[in-house]
Amino acid sequence: MAENASGFVTVLFECKAKPGKEEELRSVISGLVTPTRSEPGCITYEFHTIEGQPGTFVAYEHWVSQESLDAHVQTAHMQAFIQRSAELLQAPFDSGLRLLHPLRPQQK
């Protein structure tokens, strides 16, 4: 993933639990929030559920740089989640990652 023109990195991550793993995934994801928010370079880190889609979770992440996001991925809590992802998620971990680019009005 690459930084956008502002230098910040914004990530959207969506995942769906395997049947019967919904509450376990919710617990694992909930455990990521506090340590991630205290990481250097983390601006925003929010996980959400989607109304009417039980077991589906969406994270919105905003980082000061690609380096801070890279460091986040290497933390013990993220590595533990990534290692368990095949057990918990319906699709591969990477398939849920999206890099967002801001849409800005054109300058005249």
A tleap script that builds the chain and sets N, CA, C and O, in Angstrom:
source leaprc.protein.ff14SB
mol = sequence {
  NMET ALA GLU ASN ALA SER GLY PHE VAL THR
  VAL LEU PHE GLU CYS LYS ALA LYS PRO GLY
  LYS GLU GLU GLU LEU ARG SER VAL ILE SER
  GLY LEU VAL THR PRO THR ARG SER GLU PRO
  GLY CYS ILE THR TYR GLU PHE HIE THR ILE
  GLU GLY GLN PRO GLY THR PHE VAL ALA TYR
  GLU HIE TRP VAL SER GLN GLU SER LEU ASP
  ALA HIE VAL GLN THR ALA HIE MET GLN ALA
  PHE ILE GLN ARG SER ALA GLU LEU LEU GLN
  ALA PRO PHE ASP SER GLY LEU ARG LEU LEU
  HIE PRO LEU ARG PRO GLN GLN CLYS
}
set mol.1.N position { 0.836 -1.178 0.000 }
set mol.1.CA position { 0.000 0.000 0.000 }
set mol.1.C position { 0.876 1.235 0.000 }
set mol.1.O position { 1.990 1.221 0.526 }
set mol.2.N position { 0.380 2.280 -0.579 }
set mol.2.CA position { 1.178 3.496 -0.691 }
set mol.2.C position { 0.432 4.671 -0.083 }
set mol.2.O position { -0.796 4.675 0.008 }
set mol.3.N position { 1.200 5.659 0.326 }
set mol.3.CA position { 0.615 6.869 0.881 }
set mol.3.C position { -0.126 7.628 -0.206 }
set mol.3.O position { 0.223 7.547 -1.384 }
set mol.4.N position { -1.151 8.366 0.199 }
set mol.4.CA position { -1.837 9.216 -0.766 }
set mol.4.C position { -1.128 10.566 -0.820 }
set mol.4.O position { -0.109 10.762 -0.157 }
set mol.5.N position { -1.654 11.476 -1.591 }
set mol.5.CA position { -0.987 12.768 -1.814 }
set mol.5.C position { -0.774 13.556 -0.527 }
set mol.5.O position { 0.155 14.360 -0.453 }
set mol.6.N position { -1.601 13.350 0.475 }
set mol.6.CA position { -1.455 14.074 1.734 }
set mol.6.C position { -0.367 13.469 2.614 }
set mol.6.O position { 0.026 14.074 3.611 }
set mol.7.N position { 0.121 12.287 2.258 }
set mol.7.CA position { 1.111 11.594 3.074 }
set mol.7.C position { 0.479 10.612 4.033 }
set mol.7.O position { 1.150 9.694 4.504 }
set mol.8.N position { -0.792 10.781 4.333 }
set mol.8.CA position { -1.492 9.873 5.221 }
set mol.8.C position { -1.879 8.593 4.487 }
set mol.8.O position { -1.950 8.569 3.258 }
set mol.9.N position { -2.127 7.538 5.247 }
set mol.9.CA position { -2.574 6.273 4.682 }
set mol.9.C position { -3.903 5.925 5.340 }
set mol.9.O position { -4.013 5.905 6.566 }
set mol.10.N position { -4.902 5.654 4.525 }
set mol.10.CA position { -6.214 5.274 5.025 }
set mol.10.C position { -6.560 3.894 4.481 }
set mol.10.O position { -6.458 3.634 3.283 }
set mol.11.N position { -6.971 3.019 5.391 }
set mol.11.CA position { -7.255 1.627 5.038 }
set mol.11.C position { -8.667 1.283 5.472 }
set mol.11.O position { -9.118 1.677 6.547 }
set mol.12.N position { -9.357 0.541 4.619 }
set mol.12.CA position { -10.638 -0.049 4.955 }
set mol.12.C position { -10.437 -1.554 4.917 }
set mol.12.O position { -9.941 -2.090 3.926 }
set mol.13.N position { -10.813 -2.233 5.979 }
set mol.13.CA position { -10.671 -3.687 6.055 }
set mol.13.C position { -12.026 -4.281 6.396 }
set mol.13.O position { -12.644 -3.903 7.390 }
set mol.14.N position { -12.486 -5.209 5.572 }
set mol.14.CA position { -13.752 -5.885 5.828 }
set mol.14.C position { -13.502 -7.379 5.909 }
set mol.14.O position { -12.766 -7.947 5.102 }
set mol.15.N position { -14.130 -8.009 6.898 }
set mol.15.CA position { -13.997 -9.452 7.034 }
set mol.15.C position { -15.301 -10.049 7.533 }
set mol.15.O position { -16.104 -9.387 8.191 }
set mol.16.N position { -15.487 -11.310 7.201 }
set mol.16.CA position { -16.679 -12.040 7.632 }
set mol.16.C position { -16.217 -13.315 8.313 }
set mol.16.O position { -15.348 -14.028 7.810 }
set mol.17.N position { -16.812 -13.589 9.462 }
set mol.17.CA position { -16.459 -14.773 10.235 }
set mol.17.C position { -16.979 -16.039 9.561 }
set mol.17.O position { -18.029 -16.043 8.919 }
set mol.18.N position { -16.221 -17.096 9.727 }
set mol.18.CA position { -16.720 -18.410 9.317 }
set mol.18.C position { -17.913 -18.745 10.199 }
set mol.18.O position { -17.987 -18.279 11.337 }
set mol.19.N position { -18.854 -19.550 9.693 }
set mol.19.CA position { -20.005 -19.924 10.512 }
set mol.19.C position { -19.561 -20.540 11.842 }
set mol.19.O position { -18.699 -21.418 11.881 }
set mol.20.N position { -20.162 -20.064 12.912 }
set mol.20.CA position { -19.839 -20.547 14.248 }
set mol.20.C position { -18.656 -19.835 14.888 }
set mol.20.O position { -18.354 -20.079 16.056 }
set mol.21.N position { -17.982 -18.963 14.153 }
set mol.21.CA position { -16.805 -18.253 14.666 }
set mol.21.C position { -17.089 -16.766 14.903 }
set mol.21.O position { -16.168 -15.997 15.180 }
set mol.22.N position { -18.346 -16.363 14.797 }
set mol.22.CA position { -18.701 -14.946 14.882 }
set mol.22.C position { -18.276 -14.313 16.210 }
set mol.22.O position { -17.632 -13.264 16.215 }
set mol.23.N position { -18.625 -14.932 17.318 }
set mol.23.CA position { -18.302 -14.347 18.621 }
set mol.23.C position { -16.806 -14.413 18.910 }
set mol.23.O position { -16.253 -13.507 19.533 }
set mol.24.N position { -16.158 -15.466 18.466 }
set mol.24.CA position { -14.711 -15.567 18.648 }
set mol.24.C position { -13.994 -14.469 17.864 }
set mol.24.O position { -13.061 -13.846 18.370 }
set mol.25.N position { -14.438 -14.233 16.616 }
set mol.25.CA position { -13.841 -13.167 15.817 }
set mol.25.C position { -14.107 -11.813 16.455 }
set mol.25.O position { -13.211 -10.971 16.506 }
set mol.26.N position { -15.313 -11.590 16.940 }
set mol.26.CA position { -15.646 -10.326 17.610 }
set mol.26.C position { -14.705 -10.099 18.799 }
set mol.26.O position { -14.230 -8.982 19.003 }
set mol.27.N position { -14.440 -11.122 19.563 }
set mol.27.CA position { -13.564 -11.018 20.713 }
set mol.27.C position { -12.120 -10.692 20.295 }
set mol.27.O position { -11.475 -9.832 20.894 }
set mol.28.N position { -11.633 -11.374 19.280 }
set mol.28.CA position { -10.269 -11.131 18.797 }
set mol.28.C position { -10.146 -9.704 18.274 }
set mol.28.O position { -9.190 -9.000 18.598 }
set mol.29.N position { -11.105 -9.281 17.473 }
set mol.29.CA position { -11.079 -7.925 16.913 }
set mol.29.C position { -11.155 -6.880 18.019 }
set mol.29.O position { -10.429 -5.886 17.984 }
set mol.30.N position { -12.020 -7.097 18.992 }
set mol.30.CA position { -12.138 -6.150 20.109 }
set mol.30.C position { -10.813 -5.993 20.832 }
set mol.30.O position { -10.491 -4.910 21.320 }
set mol.31.N position { -10.041 -7.078 20.901 }
set mol.31.CA position { -8.746 -7.032 21.555 }
set mol.31.C position { -7.680 -6.276 20.780 }
set mol.31.O position { -6.623 -5.965 21.330 }
set mol.32.N position { -7.937 -5.975 19.518 }
set mol.32.CA position { -6.980 -5.225 18.708 }
set mol.32.C position { -7.082 -3.715 18.908 }
set mol.32.O position { -6.103 -2.993 18.717 }
set mol.33.N position { -8.249 -3.246 19.287 }
set mol.33.CA position { -8.533 -1.814 19.258 }
set mol.33.C position { -7.647 -1.011 20.209 }
set mol.33.O position { -6.969 -0.083 19.768 }
set mol.34.N position { -7.633 -1.335 21.478 }
set mol.34.CA position { -6.877 -0.528 22.448 }
set mol.34.C position { -5.377 -0.508 22.159 }
set mol.34.O position { -4.790 0.574 22.131 }
set mol.35.N position { -4.730 -1.660 21.942 }
set mol.35.CA position { -3.288 -1.577 21.670 }
set mol.35.C position { -2.973 -0.852 20.364 }
set mol.35.O position { -1.959 -0.160 20.270 }
set mol.36.N position { -3.826 -1.004 19.365 }
set mol.36.CA position { -3.569 -0.337 18.088 }
set mol.36.C position { -3.697 1.174 18.222 }
set mol.36.O position { -2.884 1.919 17.673 }
set mol.37.N position { -4.703 1.626 18.942 }
set mol.37.CA position { -4.886 3.075 19.109 }
set mol.37.C position { -3.715 3.741 19.821 }
set mol.37.O position { -3.499 4.942 19.665 }
set mol.38.N position { -2.959 2.975 20.599 }
set mol.38.CA position { -1.817 3.554 21.317 }
set mol.38.C position { -0.517 3.479 20.521 }
set mol.38.O position { 0.521 3.941 20.994 }
set mol.39.N position { -0.558 2.908 19.330 }
set mol.39.CA position { 0.649 2.801 18.510 }
set mol.39.C position { 1.036 4.161 17.929 }
set mol.39.O position { 0.173 4.976 17.603 }
set mol.40.N position { 2.354 4.398 17.802 }
set mol.40.CA position { 2.798 5.634 17.145 }
set mol.40.C position { 2.274 5.689 15.709 }
set mol.40.O position { 2.344 4.705 14.972 }
set mol.41.N position { 1.757 6.833 15.333 }
set mol.41.CA position { 1.288 7.020 13.965 }
set mol.41.C position { -0.164 6.679 13.726 }
set mol.41.O position { -0.677 6.917 12.633 }
set mol.42.N position { -0.841 6.128 14.719 }
set mol.42.CA position { -2.259 5.800 14.546 }
set mol.42.C position { -3.089 7.057 14.791 }
set mol.42.O position { -3.038 7.646 15.870 }
set mol.43.N position { -3.846 7.456 13.785 }
set mol.43.CA position { -4.745 8.607 13.912 }
set mol.43.C position { -6.137 8.116 14.301 }
set mol.43.O position { -6.748 8.625 15.241 }
set mol.44.N position { -6.626 7.124 13.569 }
set mol.44.CA position { -7.949 6.553 13.813 }
set mol.44.C position { -7.896 5.055 13.587 }
set mol.44.O position { -7.294 4.583 12.622 }
set mol.45.N position { -8.527 4.313 14.477 }
set mol.45.CA position { -8.651 2.865 14.309 }
set mol.45.C position { -9.989 2.465 14.901 }
set mol.45.O position { -10.149 2.415 16.121 }
set mol.46.N position { -10.937 2.185 14.042 }
set mol.46.CA position { -12.304 1.869 14.464 }
set mol.46.C position { -12.773 0.589 13.791 }
set mol.46.O position { -12.632 0.439 12.577 }
set mol.47.N position { -13.326 -0.329 14.561 }
set mol.47.CA position { -13.991 -1.498 13.997 }
set mol.47.C position { -15.489 -1.299 14.144 }
set mol.47.O position { -15.960 -0.743 15.136 }
set mol.48.N position { -16.234 -1.760 13.145 }
set mol.48.CA position { -17.689 -1.623 13.128 }
set mol.48.C position { -18.323 -2.956 12.754 }
set mol.48.O position { -17.696 -3.809 12.126 }
set mol.49.N position { -19.573 -3.115 13.151 }
set mol.49.CA position { -20.408 -4.189 12.632 }
set mol.49.C position { -21.311 -3.575 11.573 }
set mol.49.O position { -21.475 -2.356 11.514 }
set mol.50.N position { -21.889 -4.418 10.747 }
set mol.50.CA position { -22.804 -3.937 9.714 }
set mol.50.C position { -24.206 -4.430 10.057 }
set mol.50.O position { -24.434 -5.629 10.213 }
set mol.51.N position { -25.122 -3.507 10.172 }
set mol.51.CA position { -26.500 -3.859 10.506 }
set mol.51.C position { -27.048 -4.859 9.492 }
set mol.51.O position { -26.943 -4.655 8.283 }
set mol.52.N position { -27.624 -5.924 9.994 }
set mol.52.CA position { -28.234 -6.929 9.140 }
set mol.52.C position { -27.246 -7.941 8.564 }
set mol.52.O position { -27.643 -8.836 7.817 }
set mol.53.N position { -25.963 -7.808 8.907 }
set mol.53.CA position { -24.953 -8.748 8.424 }
set mol.53.C position { -24.148 -9.290 9.600 }
set mol.53.O position { -22.994 -8.908 9.795 }
set mol.54.N position { -24.752 -10.177 10.381 }
set mol.54.CA position { -24.046 -10.700 11.553 }
set mol.54.C position { -22.735 -11.375 11.156 }
set mol.54.O position { -22.657 -12.072 10.144 }
set mol.55.N position { -21.717 -11.154 11.971 }
set mol.55.CA position { -20.422 -11.771 11.709 }
set mol.55.C position { -19.563 -11.033 10.710 }
set mol.55.O position { -18.464 -11.485 10.388 }
set mol.56.N position { -20.048 -9.887 10.204 }
set mol.56.CA position { -19.266 -9.066 9.284 }
set mol.56.C position { -18.757 -7.844 10.031 }
set mol.56.O position { -19.514 -7.161 10.721 }
set mol.57.N position { -17.457 -7.577 9.882 }
set mol.57.CA position { -16.802 -6.484 10.592 }
set mol.57.C position { -16.033 -5.628 9.599 }
set mol.57.O position { -15.468 -6.132 8.629 }
set mol.58.N position { -16.020 -4.328 9.857 }
set mol.58.CA position { -15.309 -3.388 8.998 }
set mol.58.C position { -14.437 -2.504 9.884 }
set mol.58.O position { -14.896 -1.968 10.893 }
set mol.59.N position { -13.178 -2.363 9.492 }
set mol.59.CA position { -12.269 -1.453 10.191 }
set mol.59.C position { -11.964 -0.277 9.289 }
set mol.59.O position { -11.786 -0.421 8.080 }
set mol.60.N position { -11.908 0.898 9.912 }
set mol.60.CA position { -11.468 2.111 9.240 }
set mol.60.C position { -10.218 2.548 9.977 }
set mol.60.O position { -10.253 2.788 11.184 }
set mol.61.N position { -9.104 2.651 9.244 }
set mol.61.CA position { -7.815 2.986 9.841 }
set mol.61.C position { -7.216 4.188 9.126 }
set mol.61.O position { -7.277 4.299 7.901 }
set mol.62.N position { -6.643 5.074 9.906 }
set mol.62.CA position { -5.986 6.259 9.343 }
set mol.62.C position { -4.637 6.372 10.039 }
set mol.62.O position { -4.566 6.442 11.266 }
set mol.63.N position { -3.556 6.390 9.241 }
set mol.63.CA position { -2.192 6.380 9.747 }
set mol.63.C position { -1.422 7.587 9.218 }
set mol.63.O position { -1.722 8.090 8.135 }
set mol.64.N position { -0.433 8.051 9.975 }
set mol.64.CA position { 0.332 9.224 9.546 }
set mol.64.C position { 1.250 8.911 8.372 }
set mol.64.O position { 1.629 9.820 7.633 }
set mol.65.N position { 1.615 7.649 8.184 }
set mol.65.CA position { 2.522 7.288 7.096 }
set mol.65.C position { 2.439 5.797 6.802 }
set mol.65.O position { 1.895 5.017 7.583 }
set mol.66.N position { 2.991 5.425 5.660 }
set mol.66.CA position { 3.094 4.013 5.317 }
set mol.66.C position { 3.967 3.284 6.340 }
set mol.66.O position { 3.694 2.134 6.683 }
set mol.67.N position { 5.006 3.945 6.823 }
set mol.67.CA position { 5.897 3.331 7.808 }
set mol.67.C position { 5.148 2.982 9.092 }
set mol.67.O position { 5.380 1.926 9.680 }
set mol.68.N position { 4.250 3.867 9.526 }
set mol.68.CA position { 3.496 3.576 10.752 }
set mol.68.C position { 2.528 2.415 10.535 }
set mol.68.O position { 2.325 1.604 11.439 }
set mol.69.N position { 1.931 2.327 9.354 }
set mol.69.CA position { 1.062 1.188 9.049 }
set mol.69.C position { 1.880 -0.100 8.978 }
set mol.69.O position { 1.461 -1.132 9.502 }
set mol.70.N position { 3.034 -0.042 8.338 }
set mol.70.CA position { 3.903 -1.226 8.260 }
set mol.70.C position { 4.298 -1.704 9.649 }
set mol.70.O position { 4.300 -2.906 9.914 }
set mol.71.N position { 4.636 -0.769 10.540 }
set mol.71.CA position { 5.000 -1.128 11.914 }
set mol.71.C position { 3.811 -1.770 12.630 }
set mol.71.O position { 3.984 -2.725 13.388 }
set mol.72.N position { 2.608 -1.251 12.392 }
set mol.72.CA position { 1.388 -1.817 12.987 }
set mol.72.C position { 1.220 -3.279 12.586 }
set mol.72.O position { 0.922 -4.126 13.428 }
set mol.73.N position { 1.408 -3.570 11.322 }
set mol.73.CA position { 1.229 -4.940 10.834 }
set mol.73.C position { 2.216 -5.898 11.504 }
set mol.73.O position { 1.930 -7.089 11.629 }
set mol.74.N position { 3.357 -5.399 11.927 }
set mol.74.CA position { 4.388 -6.237 12.547 }
set mol.74.C position { 4.223 -6.403 14.063 }
set mol.74.O position { 4.972 -7.162 14.678 }
set mol.75.N position { 3.261 -5.709 14.671 }
set mol.75.CA position { 3.076 -5.840 16.118 }
set mol.75.C position { 2.612 -7.246 16.467 }
set mol.75.O position { 2.047 -7.955 15.635 }
set mol.76.N position { 2.859 -7.631 17.703 }
set mol.76.CA position { 2.480 -8.973 18.163 }
set mol.76.C position { 0.974 -9.211 18.043 }
set mol.76.O position { 0.549 -10.294 17.642 }
set mol.77.N position { 0.160 -8.200 18.391 }
set mol.77.CA position { -1.293 -8.398 18.338 }
set mol.77.C position { -1.792 -8.565 16.899 }
set mol.77.O position { -2.704 -9.355 16.652 }
set mol.78.N position { -1.212 -7.839 15.959 }
set mol.78.CA position { -1.635 -8.008 14.560 }
set mol.78.C position { -1.129 -9.322 13.980 }
set mol.78.O position { -1.851 -9.994 13.243 }
set mol.79.N position { 0.098 -9.690 14.306 }
set mol.79.CA position { 0.630 -10.956 13.810 }
set mol.79.C position { -0.195 -12.137 14.332 }
set mol.79.O position { -0.431 -13.103 13.607 }
set mol.80.N position { -0.629 -12.053 15.582 }
set mol.80.CA position { -1.482 -13.104 16.145 }
set mol.80.C position { -2.808 -13.174 15.394 }
set mol.80.O position { -3.296 -14.265 15.102 }
set mol.81.N position { -3.393 -12.021 15.081 }
set mol.81.CA position { -4.650 -11.999 14.328 }
set mol.81.C position { -4.457 -12.561 12.927 }
set mol.81.O position { -5.256 -13.375 12.465 }
set mol.82.N position { -3.408 -12.130 12.259 }
set mol.82.CA position { -3.153 -12.611 10.899 }
set mol.82.C position { -2.952 -14.126 10.904 }
set mol.82.O position { -3.451 -14.820 10.019 }
set mol.83.N position { -2.227 -14.638 11.892 }
set mol.83.CA position { -1.996 -16.079 11.967 }
set mol.83.C position { -3.289 -16.855 12.208 }
set mol.83.O position { -3.423 -17.985 11.740 }
set mol.84.N position { -4.233 -16.270 12.926 }
set mol.84.CA position { -5.516 -16.942 13.198 }
set mol.84.C position { -6.563 -16.679 12.123 }
set mol.84.O position { -7.640 -17.275 12.152 }
set mol.85.N position { -6.266 -15.805 11.187 }
set mol.85.CA position { -7.274 -15.385 10.214 }
set mol.85.C position { -7.834 -16.548 9.397 }
set mol.85.O position { -9.033 -16.569 9.118 }
set mol.86.N position { -7.017 -17.496 9.014 }
set mol.86.CA position { -7.521 -18.630 8.216 }
set mol.86.C position { -8.537 -19.451 9.004 }
set mol.86.O position { -9.458 -20.027 8.425 }
set mol.87.N position { -8.370 -19.502 10.310 }
set mol.87.CA position { -9.278 -20.235 11.195 }
set mol.87.C position { -10.597 -19.492 11.395 }
set mol.87.O position { -11.649 -20.110 11.553 }
set mol.88.N position { -10.528 -18.150 11.387 }
set mol.88.CA position { -11.683 -17.331 11.751 }
set mol.88.C position { -12.439 -16.710 10.589 }
set mol.88.O position { -13.648 -16.501 10.681 }
set mol.89.N position { -11.746 -16.412 9.497 }
set mol.89.CA position { -12.342 -15.638 8.404 }
set mol.89.C position { -12.771 -16.515 7.234 }
set mol.89.O position { -12.144 -17.533 6.940 }
set mol.90.N position { -13.846 -16.105 6.574 }
set mol.90.CA position { -14.327 -16.834 5.399 }
set mol.90.C position { -13.426 -16.665 4.192 }
set mol.90.O position { -13.378 -17.544 3.331 }
set mol.91.N position { -12.715 -15.561 4.112 }
set mol.91.CA position { -11.849 -15.268 2.964 }
set mol.91.C position { -10.455 -14.941 3.488 }
set mol.91.O position { -10.306 -14.601 4.661 }
set mol.92.N position { -9.434 -15.038 2.646 }
set mol.92.CA position { -8.078 -14.694 3.084 }
set mol.92.C position { -7.998 -13.267 3.625 }
set mol.92.O position { -8.684 -12.366 3.144 }
set mol.93.N position { -7.157 -13.083 4.623 }
set mol.93.CA position { -6.989 -11.791 5.295 }
set mol.93.C position { -6.786 -10.659 4.284 }
set mol.93.O position { -7.473 -9.640 4.349 }
set mol.94.N position { -5.849 -10.834 3.353 }
set mol.94.CA position { -5.509 -9.775 2.391 }
set mol.94.C position { -6.667 -9.382 1.484 }
set mol.94.O position { -6.703 -8.259 0.980 }
set mol.95.N position { -7.612 -10.289 1.270 }
set mol.95.CA position { -8.713 -9.989 0.349 }
set mol.95.C position { -9.640 -8.899 0.887 }
set mol.95.O position { -10.387 -8.285 0.125 }
set mol.96.N position { -9.593 -8.663 2.187 }
set mol.96.CA position { -10.462 -7.650 2.776 }
set mol.96.C position { -9.845 -6.277 2.884 }
set mol.96.O position { -10.511 -5.338 3.321 }
set mol.97.N position { -8.587 -6.131 2.497 }
set mol.97.CA position { -7.881 -4.848 2.628 }
set mol.97.C position { -8.114 -3.947 1.425 }
set mol.97.O position { -8.030 -4.392 0.280 }
set mol.98.N position { -8.407 -2.681 1.689 }
set mol.98.CA position { -8.581 -1.682 0.636 }
set mol.98.C position { -7.866 -0.409 1.047 }
set mol.98.O position { -8.051 0.079 2.162 }
set mol.99.N position { -7.054 0.129 0.157 }
set mol.99.CA position { -6.409 1.416 0.389 }
set mol.99.C position { -7.326 2.492 -0.174 }
set mol.99.O position { -7.732 2.426 -1.335 }
set mol.100.N position { -7.647 3.474 0.642 }
set mol.100.CA position { -8.541 4.550 0.220 }
set mol.100.C position { -7.742 5.789 -0.165 }
set mol.100.O position { -6.733 6.109 0.463 }
set mol.101.N position { -8.199 6.474 -1.193 }
set mol.101.CA position { -7.597 7.733 -1.624 }
set mol.101.C position { -8.647 8.824 -1.501 }
set mol.101.O position { -9.784 8.634 -1.933 }
set mol.102.N position { -8.290 9.960 -0.924 }
set mol.102.CA position { -9.278 11.026 -0.766 }
set mol.102.C position { -9.676 11.619 -2.114 }
set mol.102.O position { -8.856 11.758 -3.022 }
set mol.103.N position { -10.921 11.954 -2.213 }
set mol.103.CA position { -11.438 12.626 -3.402 }
set mol.103.C position { -11.544 14.101 -3.052 }
set mol.103.O position { -12.320 14.483 -2.177 }
set mol.104.N position { -10.783 14.908 -3.719 }
set mol.104.CA position { -10.722 16.331 -3.413 }
set mol.104.C position { -11.246 17.125 -4.600 }
set mol.104.O position { -11.095 16.696 -5.744 }
set mol.105.N position { -11.861 18.277 -4.345 }
set mol.105.CA position { -12.275 19.134 -5.453 }
set mol.105.C position { -11.050 19.582 -6.249 }
set mol.105.O position { -9.979 19.811 -5.687 }
set mol.106.N position { -11.222 19.700 -7.532 }
set mol.106.CA position { -10.119 20.173 -8.388 }
set mol.106.C position { -9.891 21.654 -8.120 }
set mol.106.O position { -10.832 22.424 -7.931 }
set mol.107.N position { -8.619 22.028 -8.110 }
set mol.107.CA position { -8.256 23.431 -7.931 }
set mol.107.C position { -8.369 24.148 -9.283 }
set mol.107.O position { -8.013 23.594 -10.323 }
set mol.108.N position { -8.864 25.369 -9.250 }
set mol.108.CA position { -9.007 26.151 -10.487 }
set mol.108.C position { -7.786 26.976 -10.720 }
set mol.108.O position { -7.712 27.704 -11.710 }
savepdb mol mol.pdb
quit
